[in-house]
């Protein structure tokens, strides 16, 4: 009766069962996985809801690519970051997941392949499968700094002649690594040679931890290959509940024009972006720096706590991170990651992500969100590190 696309193993894993049990019993759990800014004391001020009551929101005027006023606001925000993007190259969506869905529809026939980084965003496979698309991972490697293994990426492309796109996360979630200029040049050359598109998820770009002259700015800029840069209110303004994302289309003029025409038909088939949210977007984007500042300060503060706590714990290594909201710890593989995180939750009341959740190629890694309130983060890190002593 049901589609093969949704034939998932829906069995609840041991960690989720244990967490649900503890919460039913009212036990305190120090949650170091929480990455929702509206649930960690970083909720936006109540007056930010005021623009949703605009009188113009009473009128429904469908605009498949998005209302002009909202697209212009996104273009202005990109300009403030140093990116010259015409609003005609911007497509609005109801969030980044929908952006991926639209692009997989645009680029792939059923059974074709998109390349995705490993480790990375855990929803790639679900989003691709829902569009009847396959994923093939290419590795990020760590030698004191994360980088794309370009040799292996070529090998993956050779093994998958039906590949249609290379997906990037810039900066990566959870490694926090940015694509460098040299990498971007090679990736764009590969995409041009092999008739591929680049899909670059850039939702965390506002949370860079310092400057780097080698960092590639954005795939929203003019590119020699067809490229799509993704952004959204969820991360840039800390407003995940407002469900507004965008796709910036770059590349050769003819390819760009055809991509936009096809995306318009796809978007017109759904018309999923809320009118009130689009009308409110200019007000929110005008406050982006103000809204992002408390998040960036929380990330920086918790990262400093983590680094200081690790000074006397040689068993755990904080891998280099350049941005984003997560930290990755490499710990001794004396037990499986699953055993570690279950034991940590069961005995110490601390919840962290195992590395396999983000598809790390080997063990043992633990992934921590840097967004929890500092008192929760400090207590949770202290308990976690005690288990490693």
C-alpha positions in Angstrom: 0.0 0.0 0.0 2.8 2.5 0.9 5.6 4.0 -1.1 9.1 2.5 -1.0 10.3 6.1 -0.4 8.8 6.0 3.1 9.9 2.5 4.0 12.0 3.5 7.0 12.9 1.6 10.1 10.6 3.4 12.5 11.8 1.5 15.6 12.6 3.9 18.4 16.3 3.6 19.4 17.5 2.9 22.9 18.7 6.5 23.5 15.4 8.0 22.5 13.5 5.5 24.6 15.7 6.3 27.6 15.3 10.0 27.1 11.5 9.8 26.9 11.4 7.7 30.0 13.5 10.1 32.0 11.3 13.0 30.9 8.1 11.2 31.8 9.5 10.7 35.3 10.4 14.4 35.5 14.1 13.8 35.8 16.4 16.7 34.9 18.4 16.2 31.7 21.2 18.5 30.8 20.5 18.6 27.1 23.7 19.4 25.1 22.0 18.7 21.8 19.5 21.5 21.9 20.0 23.8 18.9 16.7 25.6 18.8 17.3 29.2 19.7 13.7 29.7 20.8 14.1 27.1 23.5 17.4 28.2 25.1 16.5 31.6 26.4 17.3 33.3 23.1 13.7 33.9 21.9 13.2 37.0 19.9 11.4 40.0 21.6 7.6 39.9 21.5 7.4 43.0 19.3 9.0 41.1 16.4 5.5 39.6 15.9 4.1 43.1 15.1 5.0 43.0 11.3 2.9 39.8 10.9 -0.2 42.0 11.4 0.5 44.1 8.3 -2.8 45.2 6.6 -1.5 43.9 3.3 -1.4 40.4 4.7 -5.2 40.3 4.4 -4.8 40.1 0.6 -3.6 36.9 -1.1 -1.6 37.6 -4.3 0.3 34.4 -5.2 3.8 35.0 -6.4 5.6 31.7 -7.1 9.1 32.9 -6.7 8.2 35.1 -3.7 6.8 38.6 -3.2 9.0 41.3 -4.7 9.2 43.1 -1.3 10.6 40.0 0.4 13.0 39.1 -2.4 14.3 42.7 -2.5 14.9 42.5 1.3 16.9 39.3 0.9 18.9 41.0 -1.9 19.6 44.0 0.3 20.7 41.7 3.1 23.1 39.9 0.8 24.4 43.2 -0.3 25.2 44.1 3.3 27.4 41.0 3.3 29.2 42.2 0.2 27.3 40.0 -2.3 25.8 41.7 -5.4 22.7 39.6 -6.1 19.8 40.8 -8.2 16.4 40.0 -6.6 15.5 38.2 -9.9 17.9 35.5 -9.0 16.2 34.8 -5.6 13.5 32.1 -5.0 11.7 32.1 -1.7 10.8 28.8 0.0 9.2 27.7 3.3 12.6 26.8 4.7 15.8 25.1 3.8 14.4 21.6 3.7 11.9 22.7 1.0 14.8 24.4 -0.8 16.5 21.0 -1.1 13.2 19.4 -2.2 12.7 21.9 -4.9 16.3 21.5 -6.1 16.2 17.7 -6.2 13.1 18.0 -8.2 14.7 20.4 -10.6 18.0 18.6 -11.1 17.3 14.9 -10.8 15.2 12.2 -12.3 14.2 9.2 -10.1 17.2 7.1 -9.3 19.8 9.8 -10.1 22.4 10.8 -7.5 23.5 13.8 -5.5 26.9 13.8 -3.7 26.8 14.8 0.0 29.6 15.5 2.5 30.5 13.0 5.2 30.2 13.9 8.1 27.3 16.3 7.7 23.7 17.2 7.9 21.7 14.1 8.9 18.6 14.8 6.8 20.2 14.6 3.4 19.3 11.0 2.9 15.7 11.5 4.0 15.1 14.6 1.8 16.7 12.9 -1.2 14.8 9.7 -0.8 11.5 11.6 -0.6 12.3 12.9 -4.1 13.3 9.3 -5.3 16.9 10.5 -5.4 20.0 8.6 -4.2 22.9 10.0 -2.2 26.5 9.2 -2.5 28.8 10.5 0.3 32.2 12.1 -0.3 34.6 12.5 2.6 35.7 15.5 4.6 39.1 14.7 6.2 40.7 16.2 9.2 44.4 16.9 9.6 44.2 19.7 12.1 41.7 21.4 9.9 38.7 20.0 8.0 38.9 19.9 4.2 37.2 18.2 1.2 39.0 15.2 0.0 39.0 16.2 -3.6 40.7 13.1 -4.8 38.0 10.9 -3.2 35.3 13.2 -4.5 36.5 12.6 -8.0 36.5 8.9 -7.4 32.9 9.0 -6.2 31.9 11.0 -9.3 33.7 8.3 -11.5 31.7 5.6 -9.7 28.3 7.4 -10.1 27.8 8.5 -13.7 24.2 9.5 -12.9 25.4 12.2 -10.4 23.6 15.5 -10.9 24.8 17.7 -8.1 27.5 18.2 -5.5 26.0 19.3 -2.2 28.1 21.4 0.2 27.4 22.8 3.7 29.3 26.0 4.1 30.1 26.1 7.0 29.5 22.4 7.6 27.2 21.1 10.3 28.6 19.8 12.6 32.3 20.3 11.8 32.0 24.1 11.4 34.4 24.0 8.4 34.1 26.5 5.6 34.9 25.8 1.9 38.2 27.5 1.0 38.9 29.5 -2.1 41.1 26.8 -3.7 38.5 24.1 -2.9 35.7 26.2 -4.4 37.7 26.8 -7.6 38.3 23.0 -8.0 34.6 22.2 -7.2 33.3 24.7 -9.7 35.7 23.4 -12.4 34.6 19.8 -11.7 30.9 20.9 -11.9 31.5 22.6 -15.2 33.4 19.7 -16.7 30.9 17.1 -15.6 27.7 19.1 -16.2 26.8 19.1 -12.5 25.2 21.7 -10.3 26.6 23.0 -6.9 24.1 23.2 -4.0 25.6 25.1 -1.2 23.8 25.3 2.2 25.0 28.6 3.7 22.5 29.0 6.6 25.3 29.2 9.2 27.5 31.8 7.5 26.6 34.5 10.0 28.3 32.5 12.8 31.9 32.5 11.6 34.4 32.4 14.5 36.9 34.9 13.1 38.1 36.0 9.7 40.0 33.8 7.2 41.4 35.2 4.0 41.4 31.7 2.5 37.6 31.3 3.0 35.3 31.3 0.0 32.7 34.0 0.4 29.6 32.4 -1.1 28.2 30.5 -4.1 25.6 33.2 -4.4 28.2 35.3 -6.2 28.9 34.9 -10.0 30.1 31.3 -10.7 31.2 29.5 -13.8 29.0 26.6 -13.0 25.3 26.4 -12.2 25.1 26.9 -8.4 22.4 27.4 -5.8 23.2 29.1 -2.5 20.7 28.4 0.4 19.9 30.7 3.3 17.0 31.4 5.6 15.6 33.2 8.7 16.0 30.1 10.8 19.7 30.6 11.4 20.4 34.2 10.2 17.8 35.7 12.5 17.3 32.9 14.9 13.6 32.6 13.8 13.1 28.9 12.9 9.3 29.2 13.5 8.9 31.8 10.7 9.7 29.3 7.9 11.3 31.4 5.3 14.2 30.3 3.2 15.7 31.3 -0.1 17.7 30.0 -3.0 20.1 32.2 -4.9 20.7 31.0 -8.4 24.1 31.6 -10.0 26.0 30.5 -13.0 26.0 30.9 -16.8 23.1 33.1 -18.0 21.2 30.5 -20.1 21.4 27.8 -17.4 20.4 30.3 -14.7 17.5 31.5 -16.8 16.2 27.9 -17.4 16.7 27.0 -13.8 14.6 29.9 -12.6 11.9 29.2 -15.1 11.6 25.6 -13.9 11.8 26.6 -10.3 8.9 29.0 -10.9 6.7 26.1 -12.1 7.8 23.9 -9.1 7.1 26.7 -6.6 3.8 27.6 -8.3 2.7 24.0 -7.7 3.0 24.5 -4.0 2.8 28.2 -3.1 3.9 27.3 0.4 5.4 30.5 1.6 3.2 32.5 4.0 2.2 36.0 2.9 2.5 37.5 6.4 6.0 36.1 6.8 7.1 37.5 3.4 5.7 40.9 4.3 7.5 40.8 7.7 10.8 39.7 6.3 12.2 43.2 5.5 11.7 44.2 9.1 13.4 41.1 10.4 16.3 41.1 8.0 16.9 44.8 8.9 17.5 43.5 12.4 19.6 40.5 11.4 22.8 41.7 13.1 20.9 42.5 16.3 19.0 39.2 16.3 22.1 37.1 15.6 24.3 38.8 18.2 23.0 37.0 21.3 23.3 33.7 19.5 26.9 34.4 18.4 27.7 35.5 22.0 26.3 32.3 23.5 28.2 30.2 21.0 31.5 32.1 21.8 30.9 31.9 25.5 30.2 28.2 25.6 33.1 27.4 23.3 35.4 29.3 25.7 34.0 27.2 28.6 34.6 24.0 26.7 38.1 24.9 25.7 39.0 25.8 29.3 37.4 22.6 30.6 39.4 20.5 28.2 42.8 21.9 29.3 43.3 19.2 32.0 41.5 16.4 30.1 44.0 15.0 27.5 41.6 12.1 26.7 39.3 14.4 24.8 40.2 16.6 21.8 38.2 19.5 20.5 38.4 19.4 16.7 39.1 22.7 15.0 35.9 24.6 14.2 35.5 27.8 12.2 31.8 28.5 12.6 28.3 27.3 13.3 26.7 26.2 16.5 28.3 22.8 17.2 31.5 21.4 18.7 33.0 18.0 17.9 35.0 16.1 20.5 37.1 13.1 19.6 37.2 10.7 22.6 38.9 7.3 23.2 37.0 4.5 21.4 37.0 2.3 24.4 33.3 1.7 23.9 30.9 2.2 21.0 29.5 5.7 20.6 26.0 4.4 21.3 27.2 2.8 24.6 28.9 6.1 25.6 25.9 8.3 25.0 23.4 5.9 26.5 25.5 5.5 29.6 26.1 9.3 29.9 22.3 9.9 29.7 21.4 7.0 32.0 24.0 7.6 34.8 24.8 11.3 34.5 21.7 12.8 33.0 23.6 14.4 30.1 22.4 14.2 26.5 24.9 14.5 23.6 24.9 13.4 19.9 26.9 10.4 18.9 29.1 10.9 15.9 27.3 8.4 13.8 24.2 10.7 13.9 26.2 12.9 11.5 27.7 10.0 9.6 31.3 10.2 10.9 33.3 7.5 9.1 34.7 6.0 12.3 34.4 6.2 16.1 34.5 7.8 18.6 33.2 11.3 18.3 30.6 13.3 20.4 28.8 16.3 19.1 27.7 19.1 21.4 25.4 22.1 20.6 26.9 25.4 21.7 23.5 27.0 22.3 22.3 25.7 25.7 22.2 28.2 28.6 25.7 28.5 30.0 24.7 27.0 33.4 23.3 24.0 31.6 26.3 23.8 29.3 28.9 24.1 32.1 27.2 21.5 34.3 26.8 19.1 31.3 30.3 19.4 30.1 31.7 18.9 33.6 29.7 15.7 34.0 30.7 14.5 30.5 34.4 15.1 31.1 34.4 13.4 34.5 33.4 10.2 32.7 36.6 10.4 30.6 39.0 11.0 33.5 
